Amino acid sequence: MDAAEHRRAGGSADLPAIVFAPARPDIRADHQDGMVFEVRRASDGELALPVFSTLDRLTAALGPEQPWVALPLHNVQVIMGGAGVDRVLLDADVAPDARRWSAGDIEQLEGRLG
């Protein structure tokens, strides 16, 4: 994401060093230390990872039960580029009907993590 795309998403020209991304632990047996980022389809159909400049913005957009990880924006861009994800969207609006985690989802995840 460049500064112009960030401004279109409602931000300033200064990009945050650290962002909050919707992610959860990878529960597959051979990926115990990994994370799964919650990539979504943007309104134009491209794959995108929404990231947020603050934890408050993430929970406002995705709900208080949303698992997340904080990491440098540059790392997110590198990881997503390597995974074939088209864009990283900073502080973008999330559709009201987008999937949101519930307390029950968290309990199931914790049970699978052991």
C-alpha positions as CSV (number, residue, x, y, z in Angstrom):
1,M,0.0,0.0,0.0
2,D,1.4,3.4,-0.9
3,A,0.6,6.7,0.8
4,A,-2.0,7.6,-1.9
5,E,-3.9,4.4,-1.4
6,H,-3.7,4.9,2.4
7,R,-5.2,8.5,2.0
8,R,-8.0,7.1,-0.1
9,A,-8.7,4.6,2.7
10,G,-9.1,7.6,5.1
11,G,-5.6,7.8,6.5
12,S,-2.8,10.5,6.4
13,A,0.3,10.4,4.3
14,D,2.2,8.8,7.3
15,L,1.9,5.1,7.3
16,P,2.0,3.3,10.6
17,A,5.0,1.2,11.4
18,I,2.9,-1.4,13.2
19,V,-0.5,-2.6,12.1
20,F,-3.1,-5.0,13.5
21,A,-4.2,-7.7,11.2
22,P,-7.0,-10.2,11.5
23,A,-5.3,-13.5,12.1
24,R,-5.5,-16.7,14.1
25,P,-3.1,-19.5,15.1
26,D,-2.7,-22.1,12.4
27,I,-4.2,-25.3,13.9
28,R,-2.7,-27.7,11.4
29,A,-0.4,-30.2,13.0
30,D,2.6,-29.3,10.9
31,H,2.1,-25.5,11.4
32,Q,2.0,-25.1,15.1
33,D,3.9,-21.8,15.2
34,G,2.2,-20.3,12.2
35,M,-0.6,-17.8,11.7
36,V,-3.5,-17.7,9.3
37,F,-4.3,-14.2,8.0
38,E,-7.9,-13.6,7.2
39,V,-7.8,-12.5,3.6
40,R,-11.1,-11.2,2.1
41,R,-12.4,-10.2,-1.3
42,A,-12.4,-6.5,-1.8
43,S,-15.4,-4.8,-3.5
44,D,-13.6,-5.1,-6.8
45,G,-13.1,-8.8,-6.4
46,E,-9.4,-8.7,-5.7
47,L,-7.9,-10.5,-2.7
48,A,-7.1,-8.1,0.1
49,L,-6.0,-8.2,3.7
50,P,-7.6,-5.5,5.8
51,V,-5.1,-4.1,8.4
52,F,-5.7,-1.4,11.0
53,S,-3.6,1.3,12.5
54,T,-5.0,0.8,16.0
55,L,-6.5,-2.1,17.9
56,D,-9.6,0.1,18.5
57,R,-10.1,0.4,14.7
58,L,-9.8,-3.4,14.2
59,T,-12.4,-4.2,16.9
60,A,-14.7,-1.5,15.6
61,A,-14.6,-3.0,12.1
62,L,-14.5,-6.7,12.9
63,G,-15.8,-7.0,16.5
64,P,-14.3,-7.6,19.9
65,E,-13.8,-11.3,19.5
66,Q,-11.6,-11.0,16.4
67,P,-8.3,-12.7,16.8
68,W,-5.4,-10.5,15.6
69,V,-1.7,-10.1,15.4
70,A,0.4,-6.9,15.5
71,L,3.3,-6.7,13.1
72,P,5.2,-4.2,11.0
73,L,3.3,-3.0,7.9
74,H,6.3,-3.8,5.7
75,N,6.2,-7.5,6.9
76,V,2.5,-7.8,6.1
77,Q,3.2,-6.4,2.6
78,V,6.0,-8.9,2.0
79,I,4.0,-11.9,3.4
80,M,0.9,-11.0,1.4
81,G,2.8,-10.4,-1.8
82,G,4.4,-13.8,-1.5
83,A,1.0,-15.4,-0.9
84,G,-0.5,-13.9,-4.0
85,V,-2.7,-11.5,-2.2
86,D,-3.4,-8.4,-4.4
87,R,-3.6,-5.7,-1.7
88,V,-3.2,-4.7,1.9
89,L,-6.0,-2.3,2.9
90,L,-5.3,0.1,5.8
91,D,-8.3,1.1,7.9
92,A,-10.7,0.2,5.2
93,D,-14.4,-0.2,5.9
94,V,-15.6,-3.8,6.3
95,A,-19.0,-4.8,4.9
96,P,-21.7,-5.2,7.6
97,D,-22.3,-8.8,6.5
98,A,-18.6,-9.8,6.6
99,R,-17.8,-12.8,8.8
100,R,-17.2,-11.8,12.5
101,W,-15.9,-14.1,15.2
102,S,-18.1,-15.0,18.2
103,A,-17.2,-16.1,21.7
104,G,-18.1,-19.6,20.6
105,D,-15.7,-19.5,17.7
106,I,-12.9,-18.5,20.2
107,E,-13.8,-21.4,22.5
108,Q,-13.7,-23.9,19.5
109,L,-10.3,-22.5,18.5
110,E,-8.9,-22.7,22.0
111,G,-10.2,-26.3,22.2
112,R,-8.4,-27.3,19.0
113,L,-5.2,-25.6,20.2
114,G,-5.3,-27.9,23.3
